[in-house]
Amino acid sequence: MNFFGLAVVTVLSALMAVYFKSIKSEYGLFISLAICTMSIGFGISKLQYFVDMIETIRMYIGLDVAYIEIIFKIIGISYVAEFSADVCKDCGYSSMANQIHVVGKLTVLCISMPIILALLETINNILGEM
């Protein structure tokens, strides 16, 4: 399935979820969760191309593999946090969604510390050579 097909199925499913929500609210939630899961599966299937291109870029510039792994972890945490927060919002729990966003941001900050430290070391080395 291409992106256009996914978009059409998602819009039609959203309309179906709205219709079923008026009949029985659980059905709308189940349809929403099923479509969200299908969309994530579609996105994950496209991830291999992205990983291959990042690996090619890494070989060209000689970047350490640890930094690439950190970047992938950050991307993964961001997507999981966004997906989880959206599901919580759909269920009517916006305060839980906000907490997921906060914890996701703090987790990304903690995971990105090695990159920040490497950047500061690089800046310090450049300034020390002047």
C-alpha positions in Angstrom: 0.0 0.0 0.0 1.3 3.5 -0.8 0.8 6.6 1.2 -2.2 7.8 -0.8 -4.0 4.5 -0.1 -3.1 4.7 3.6 -4.5 8.3 3.7 -7.8 7.2 2.1 -8.2 4.2 4.4 -7.4 6.4 7.4 -10.0 9.1 6.5 -12.7 6.5 5.7 -11.9 4.8 9.0 -12.1 8.1 10.9 -15.6 8.7 9.4 -16.6 5.2 10.3 -15.3 5.7 13.9 -17.3 8.9 14.2 -20.4 7.1 13.1 -19.9 4.2 15.4 -19.0 6.5 18.3 -22.6 7.8 18.3 -23.9 4.2 18.5 -21.4 2.8 21.0 -18.3 4.8 21.9 -16.1 1.8 22.4 -16.4 0.9 18.7 -15.0 4.2 17.6 -12.0 3.8 19.9 -11.3 0.3 18.7 -11.5 1.4 15.0 -9.1 4.3 15.9 -6.6 2.0 17.6 -6.7 -0.5 14.7 -6.0 2.2 12.1 -3.3 3.8 14.2 -1.6 0.4 14.6 -1.9 -0.2 10.8 -0.4 3.2 10.1 2.5 2.6 12.4 3.1 -0.8 10.7 3.1 1.0 7.3 5.7 3.5 8.7 7.9 0.8 10.1 7.9 -1.0 6.8 9.3 2.2 5.2 12.0 2.5 7.9 14.5 0.2 6.2 15.1 2.6 3.4 15.7 5.4 5.9 18.2 3.3 7.9 20.1 2.4 4.7 20.4 6.0 3.7 21.6 7.0 7.1 24.2 4.3 7.0 25.4 5.5 3.7 25.6 9.1 5.0 27.5 7.8 8.1 30.1 6.1 5.9 30.6 9.3 3.9 31.2 11.6 6.9 32.8 9.0 9.2 30.4 9.5 12.0 30.5 7.2 15.0 27.9 4.5 15.1 27.0 5.3 18.7 25.7 8.7 17.6 23.5 7.2 14.9 22.0 4.8 17.5 21.2 7.7 19.8 19.5 9.5 17.0 17.4 6.4 16.2 16.5 6.1 19.8 15.4 9.7 20.0 13.2 9.3 16.9 11.7 6.1 18.3 10.9 7.7 21.7 9.4 10.7 19.9 7.1 8.6 17.8 6.0 6.4 20.7 5.4 9.4 22.9 3.3 11.1 20.3 1.3 7.9 19.5 0.7 7.2 23.1 -0.3 10.8 23.9 -2.7 10.9 20.9 -4.4 7.7 22.1 -4.8 9.2 25.5 -6.3 12.3 24.0 -8.7 10.3 21.9 -9.8 8.5 25.1 -10.4 11.9 26.8 -7.4 11.8 29.1 -5.5 14.9 28.1 -3.7 15.2 31.4 -2.1 11.7 30.8 -1.2 12.8 27.3 0.6 15.9 28.7 2.5 13.7 31.1 3.6 11.4 28.3 4.9 14.4 26.4 6.8 15.7 29.4 8.4 12.3 30.2 9.2 11.8 26.5 11.0 15.1 26.3 12.9 14.3 29.5 13.9 10.9 28.1 15.1 12.4 24.9 17.1 15.0 26.8 18.8 12.3 28.9 19.6 10.1 25.9 21.0 13.0 23.9 23.5 14.0 26.6 26.5 12.1 24.9 25.9 14.1 21.7 25.7 17.4 23.6 28.9 16.6 25.5 30.7 15.6 22.2 29.5 18.9 20.7 30.8 20.9 23.7 34.2 19.0 23.5 34.4 19.9 19.9 33.7 23.6 20.5 36.2 23.6 23.4 38.9 22.0 21.2 38.3 24.6 18.4 38.4 27.5 20.9 41.5 26.0 22.5 43.4 26.0 19.2 42.8 29.7 18.6 
